[in-house]
Amino acid sequence: MTTITISDKYAEALRALGDVQMAVDLALQRYTIEQITAKIASLRQRAHAYEIKYGLDYSTFARRIAREESFVREIEATGNPLWERDQADWEFCIKALKIGPTRSRVFY
């Protein structure tokens, strides 16, 4: 178990409301959910931005990059010399979200 220090002013307020430990646990649970929700939203936004930038979903993009040299040349010619960096980040977003073929669908 990890020990967390709580400012006296918060501890007093929590004591007045009941069980301090239960209140802290609930606050941490809510904070954790908020942080996870924000991270998921950020990953979705990044993945969607790449879909807009390249005009296709990640699986199609990855397949075309792997199979079509002309597609790579086209991307580089249209001013996207950092497409490999984009691909790595896009793949990270997709894997983190476990998105299937339908955009922005999260599976738990």
Phi and psi restraints in degrees (value plus and minus 20) as a CYANA .aco file:
   2 THR   PHI    -114.8   -74.8
   2 THR   PSI     121.4   161.4
   3 THR   PHI    -118.3   -78.3
   3 THR   PSI     113.3   153.3
   4 ILE   PHI    -141.2  -101.2
   4 ILE   PSI     113.8   153.8
   5 THR   PHI    -109.0   -69.0
   5 THR   PSI     112.5   152.5
   6 ILE   PHI    -136.1   -96.1
   6 ILE   PSI     114.5   154.5
   7 SER   PHI     -76.5   -36.5
   7 SER   PSI     122.9   162.9
   8 ASP   PHI     -75.3   -35.3
   8 ASP   PSI     -59.9   -19.9
   9 LYS   PHI     -82.4   -42.4
   9 LYS   PSI     -56.9   -16.9
  10 TYR   PHI     -94.8   -54.8
  10 TYR   PSI     -58.3   -18.3
  11 ALA   PHI     -82.3   -42.3
  11 ALA   PSI     -61.6   -21.6
  12 GLU   PHI     -84.0   -44.0
  12 GLU   PSI     -63.4   -23.4
  13 ALA   PHI     -83.9   -43.9
  13 ALA   PSI     -61.0   -21.0
  14 LEU   PHI     -88.5   -48.5
  14 LEU   PSI     -57.6   -17.6
  15 ARG   PHI     -80.7   -40.7
  15 ARG   PSI     -58.8   -18.8
  16 ALA   PHI     -86.0   -46.0
  16 ALA   PSI     -44.8    -4.8
  17 LEU   PHI    -113.2   -73.2
  17 LEU   PSI     -28.6    11.4
  18 GLY   PHI     114.4   154.4
  18 GLY   PSI    -161.3  -121.3
  19 ASP   PHI     -89.1   -49.1
  19 ASP   PSI      94.6   134.6
  20 VAL   PHI     -82.2   -42.2
  20 VAL   PSI     -66.4   -26.4
  21 GLN   PHI     -81.1   -41.1
  21 GLN   PSI     -63.2   -23.2
  22 MET   PHI     -84.2   -44.2
  22 MET   PSI     -61.0   -21.0
  23 ALA   PHI     -85.5   -45.5
  23 ALA   PSI     -61.6   -21.6
  24 VAL   PHI     -86.1   -46.1
  24 VAL   PSI     -63.7   -23.7
  25 ASP   PHI     -79.2   -39.2
  25 ASP   PSI     -63.8   -23.8
  26 LEU   PHI     -84.7   -44.7
  26 LEU   PSI     -62.4   -22.4
  27 ALA   PHI     -83.1   -43.1
  27 ALA   PSI     -62.0   -22.0
  28 LEU   PHI     -87.2   -47.2
  28 LEU   PSI     -57.7   -17.7
  29 GLN   PHI     -82.5   -42.5
  29 GLN   PSI     -66.7   -26.7
  30 ARG   PHI     -83.4   -43.4
  30 ARG   PSI     -62.2   -22.2
  31 TYR   PHI     -82.2   -42.2
  31 TYR   PSI     -63.9   -23.9
  32 THR   PHI     -81.8   -41.8
  32 THR   PSI     -64.2   -24.2
  33 ILE   PHI     -81.9   -41.9
  33 ILE   PSI     -62.2   -22.2
  34 GLU   PHI     -81.8   -41.8
  34 GLU   PSI     -63.2   -23.2
  35 GLN   PHI     -86.2   -46.2
  35 GLN   PSI     -62.0   -22.0
  36 ILE   PHI     -84.9   -44.9
  36 ILE   PSI     -63.6   -23.6
  37 THR   PHI     -81.4   -41.4
  37 THR   PSI     -61.9   -21.9
  38 ALA   PHI     -85.0   -45.0
  38 ALA   PSI     -60.1   -20.1
  39 LYS   PHI     -85.4   -45.4
  39 LYS   PSI     -63.3   -23.3
  40 ILE   PHI     -80.9   -40.9
  40 ILE   PSI     -64.7   -24.7
  41 ALA   PHI     -81.3   -41.3
  41 ALA   PSI     -61.2   -21.2
  42 SER   PHI     -84.4   -44.4
  42 SER   PSI     -63.8   -23.8
  43 LEU   PHI     -83.4   -43.4
  43 LEU   PSI     -61.3   -21.3
  44 ARG   PHI     -83.0   -43.0
  44 ARG   PSI     -62.5   -22.5
  45 GLN   PHI     -83.8   -43.8
  45 GLN   PSI     -63.0   -23.0
  46 ARG   PHI     -83.3   -43.3
  46 ARG   PSI     -65.7   -25.7
  47 ALA   PHI     -81.6   -41.6
  47 ALA   PSI     -62.6   -22.6
  48 HIS   PHI     -84.9   -44.9
  48 HIS   PSI     -58.7   -18.7
  49 ALA   PHI     -81.3   -41.3
  49 ALA   PSI     -58.7   -18.7
  50 TYR   PHI     -88.7   -48.7
  50 TYR   PSI     -57.2   -17.2
  51 GLU   PHI     -80.6   -40.6
  51 GLU   PSI     -61.5   -21.5
  52 ILE   PHI     -88.3   -48.3
  52 ILE   PSI     -65.8   -25.8
  53 LYS   PHI     -79.1   -39.1
  53 LYS   PSI     -63.6   -23.6
  54 TYR   PHI    -120.9   -80.9
  54 TYR   PSI     -27.6    12.4
  55 GLY   PHI      53.1    93.1
  55 GLY   PSI       1.1    41.1
  56 LEU   PHI    -179.6  -139.6
  56 LEU   PSI     147.9   187.9
  57 ASP   PHI     -99.3   -59.3
  57 ASP   PSI     148.0   188.0
  58 TYR   PHI     -82.4   -42.4
  58 TYR   PSI     -64.0   -24.0
  59 SER   PHI     -82.4   -42.4
  59 SER   PSI     -58.9   -18.9
  60 THR   PHI     -87.4   -47.4
  60 THR   PSI     -63.7   -23.7
  61 PHE   PHI     -78.2   -38.2
  61 PHE   PSI     -70.2   -30.2
  62 ALA   PHI     -82.7   -42.7
  62 ALA   PSI     -61.4   -21.4
  63 ARG   PHI     -83.8   -43.8
  63 ARG   PSI     -64.2   -24.2
  64 ARG   PHI     -88.8   -48.8
  64 ARG   PSI     -57.8   -17.8
  65 ILE   PHI     -80.8   -40.8
  65 ILE   PSI     -61.8   -21.8
  66 ALA   PHI     -92.2   -52.2
  66 ALA   PSI     -50.4   -10.4
  67 ARG   PHI    -129.3   -89.3
  67 ARG   PSI     -42.4    -2.4
  68 GLU   PHI    -140.8  -100.8
  68 GLU   PSI      80.6   120.6
  69 GLU   PHI     -82.0   -42.0
  69 GLU   PSI     -52.8   -12.8
  70 SER   PHI     -84.9   -44.9
  70 SER   PSI     -53.0   -13.0
  71 PHE   PHI     -85.9   -45.9
  71 PHE   PSI     -61.4   -21.4
  72 VAL   PHI     -82.5   -42.5
  72 VAL   PSI     -65.9   -25.9
  73 ARG   PHI     -82.0   -42.0
  73 ARG   PSI     -59.2   -19.2
  74 GLU   PHI     -82.8   -42.8
  74 GLU   PSI     -64.1   -24.1
  75 ILE   PHI     -82.5   -42.5
  75 ILE   PSI     -66.5   -26.5
  76 GLU   PHI     -85.3   -45.3
  76 GLU   PSI     -55.7   -15.7
  77 ALA   PHI     -90.9   -50.9
  77 ALA   PSI     -44.8    -4.8
  78 THR   PHI    -110.9   -70.9
  78 THR   PSI      -3.8    36.2
  79 GLY   PHI      68.6   108.6
  79 GLY   PSI       7.1    47.1
  80 ASN   PHI    -140.0  -100.0
  80 ASN   PSI      43.0    83.0
  81 PRO   PHI     -88.1   -48.1
  81 PRO   PSI     -36.1     3.9
  82 LEU   PHI    -119.7   -79.7
  82 LEU   PSI       7.0    47.0
  83 TRP   PHI     -79.3   -39.3
  83 TRP   PSI     -51.3   -11.3
  84 GLU   PHI     -85.7   -45.7
  84 GLU   PSI     -58.6   -18.6
  85 ARG   PHI     -85.4   -45.4
  85 ARG   PSI     -63.4   -23.4
  86 ASP   PHI     -79.2   -39.2
  86 ASP   PSI     -64.4   -24.4
  87 GLN   PHI     -80.4   -40.4
  87 GLN   PSI     -63.5   -23.5
  88 ALA   PHI     -83.4   -43.4
  88 ALA   PSI     -63.6   -23.6
  89 ASP   PHI     -88.0   -48.0
  89 ASP   PSI     -61.7   -21.7
  90 TRP   PHI     -81.4   -41.4
  90 TRP   PSI     -64.8   -24.8
  91 GLU   PHI     -81.6   -41.6
  91 GLU   PSI     -61.2   -21.2
  92 PHE   PHI     -78.5   -38.5
  92 PHE   PSI     -67.0   -27.0
  93 CYS   PHI     -79.4   -39.4
  93 CYS   PSI     -67.0   -27.0
  94 ILE   PHI     -82.1   -42.1
  94 ILE   PSI     -66.5   -26.5
  95 LYS   PHI     -86.9   -46.9
  95 LYS   PSI     -58.3   -18.3
  96 ALA   PHI     -84.4   -44.4
  96 ALA   PSI     -55.9   -15.9
  97 LEU   PHI    -108.2   -68.2
  97 LEU   PSI     -38.3     1.7
  98 LYS   PHI      36.7    76.7
  98 LYS   PSI      28.4    68.4
  99 ILE   PHI     -95.5   -55.5
  99 ILE   PSI     114.8   154.8
 100 GLY   PHI    -109.0   -69.0
 100 GLY   PSI    -177.0  -137.0
 101 PRO   PHI     -84.7   -44.7
 101 PRO   PSI     -46.2    -6.2
 102 THR   PHI    -109.3   -69.3
 102 THR   PSI     107.0   147.0
 103 ARG   PHI     -76.9   -36.9
 103 ARG   PSI     119.1   159.1
 104 SER   PHI      42.5    82.5
 104 SER   PSI       8.5    48.5
 105 ARG   PHI    -122.4   -82.4
 105 ARG   PSI     102.0   142.0
 106 VAL   PHI    -122.7   -82.7
 106 VAL   PSI     111.2   151.2
 107 PHE   PHI    -129.6   -89.6
 107 PHE   PSI     114.3   154.3
